[in-house]
Amino acid sequence: MADKAIDKLKDTIRELTRRTRGHRLVDIVHELKTALTGWKAYFGIAEVLSPLREIDKWVRRRLRCYAWQQWGSAGYRELRKRGHCTRGLEHKQKARMGHGA
């Protein structure tokens, strides 16, 4: 797959997953599904899986960032409400943001 095509796809995904768009996550996923399905149909002949895996990881990360932005400061409460263990996440978050250990 051409780097130019992947860059154009990433630009489209960036536009759809801007965290300040103010749309529901369900709507964003629906729009992404439409864009990614069309892209896959157009480039489906290519049998190169590694760029597709990387794009998949990248899209998932963008969606997680979008969800965290919507949750705001209640992010850890949302994770606990959804059944995820948050032990140690605050420490990792602070360390990633440069606030010391």
QUIVEN-V972965 format. One record per residue. RES is the residue in three letters. NEAR is the number of other ideal C-beta (glycine too) atoms within 8 Angstrom. Layout:
BEGIN
res=<RES:RES>
near=<NEAR:NEAR>
END
This chain:
BEGIN
res=<MET:ALA:ASP:LYS:ALA:ILE:ASP:LYS:LEU:LYS:ASP:THR:ILE:ARG:GLU:LEU:THR:ARG:ARG:THR:ARG:GLY:HIS:ARG:LEU:VAL:ASP:ILE:VAL:HIS:GLU:LEU:LYS:THR:ALA:LEU:THR:GLY:TRP:LYS:ALA:TYR:PHE:GLY:ILE:ALA:GLU:VAL:LEU:SER:PRO:LEU:ARG:GLU:ILE:ASP:LYS:TRP:VAL:ARG:ARG:ARG:LEU:ARG:CYS:TYR:ALA:TRP:GLN:GLN:TRP:GLY:SER:ALA:GLY:TYR:ARG:GLU:LEU:ARG:LYS:ARG:GLY:HIS:CYS:THR:ARG:GLY:LEU:GLU:HIS:LYS:GLN:LYS:ALA:ARG:MET:GLY:HIS:GLY:ALA>
near=<8:5:6:6:9:11:8:8:11:10:8:9:13:9:7:11:14:7:7:5:8:3:6:5:10:6:8:14:9:8:9:13:8:8:12:9:8:8:9:8:7:6:9:6:4:6:4:7:6:6:9:8:8:8:11:8:8:10:12:8:8:11:13:8:10:12:10:8:9:7:9:6:4:7:9:9:7:10:10:9:6:6:4:6:3:9:4:6:9:8:8:8:8:10:10:6:6:5:5:5:4>
END
